[in-house]
Amino acid sequence: MGDLVAILSHMNTEAGTGRVIPISSAAGIGRKSMAKINSISITEFAFKTPDIGLETAAAGVGNMSYVKGNQFEAKRFAIRLKTDQGHSGEYVTNWISTPSSFGQAVMLAPTLLGRNPEHREAIYDALKREARAYDHMGHGMLDIALWDLIGKMNGVSVKAMLGGYRDTLPTYASTYHGQESAGGLCTPEAYADYAQHCQSVGFHGIKIHGWMNGDVARESKNLRGVRKRVGDDWRIMLDPACTLKTWNDALAVGRVCDEINCFWYEDPYMDSSVSATGQLRLREKLATPLLVSEHIRGLEQKASFMLAGGCDMIHADPEYDMGITGVMKIAHFCEALGLDLQLHAAGPAHRLCMSAMRNTHMYEMALVGPSMPNIIAPVYTCGYSDQPVDLPADGCVPVPDGPGLGVVYDWDFINTHETQTVLVK
Ligand SMILES: [Mg+2]
């Protein structure tokens, strides 16, 4: 103990005087008193997107279709963290919107009360433990708001905090699923037309989400038609999104992916892409890299899935995988093992994570289709956009670099369209 006191005295002794400087006035140490998080608000709000409808009653991603003149109502969540020193951090979900996710965020929010926001890693562990019986879908949005808060407290961008690798992101078009009704992506010809359009406006590739009934012949025809239309050098990816009914169906479509030189093959069949053994057996027979793990949650489970042979590439999403904190842990695990990681879906947090990664390829503008806007809440006053009409000519979207997440939210819109708010304080 005596040695420790001596070391501390030495470390805080003014040069040449022997005078001990109090810790609180030593340069850069204790420069401010500790802030504590003292409130968390979680607001659900609704907004409408034109010309989008549903093929069936269920409002899942796979049922979206082109319906001219319709106004599709969707919901998203706006998080605001505040500290006892007047700082605030914000995040609006780009993708997550289910009642289950809202409930998990509400359940987890009290864990943040009284915490030093700069203890982000400790908070990550606390939230992870608290949600261990659930699927963690409320954790990510809180972590992302925390990064915004820390960045704004220190006047620094999350982009700089993460450590930049790139300033703009090559972007691919990620399509809506095929529809059975007329319009949108209803035929292989419609897919080929739309792929050609995406190629002409600068996208760096296209990911096909096919039809929901898992018809091997139609999916195969679609792949061949799109490849023929766009030529040999443009990237095509296929994501059946777990719609192919059997492993044999997944193998048959996978062989067409090999034939047309797909860049990756994602979540092929109805194991919900959680069977490492089933995916390993596909990998043994296919040349196309398998991108699987969208539904394997977080660092430990993705690592175990990959080490069990379940994928060639890892998928991660800051809204799904416990925030920016969780995604960067996964990215660094992948980097160590020579694995490439793809960010699932779009949003400011996704762009920031991708900006700091070497081992990744393209940003996913999800979801897009002919005359079909992306269902993104119109809550940005800073020009941020994930709409295909706003894609820069070089097909690369910018990375926000203002303080915190680097985007400015339209709280008037959010509050005007609020459907419910839970305030935890
Ligand atoms: Mg997917």
Residues whose N, C-alpha, C, O or C-beta is under 5 A from the ligand:
A	BS01	MG	D239 E294
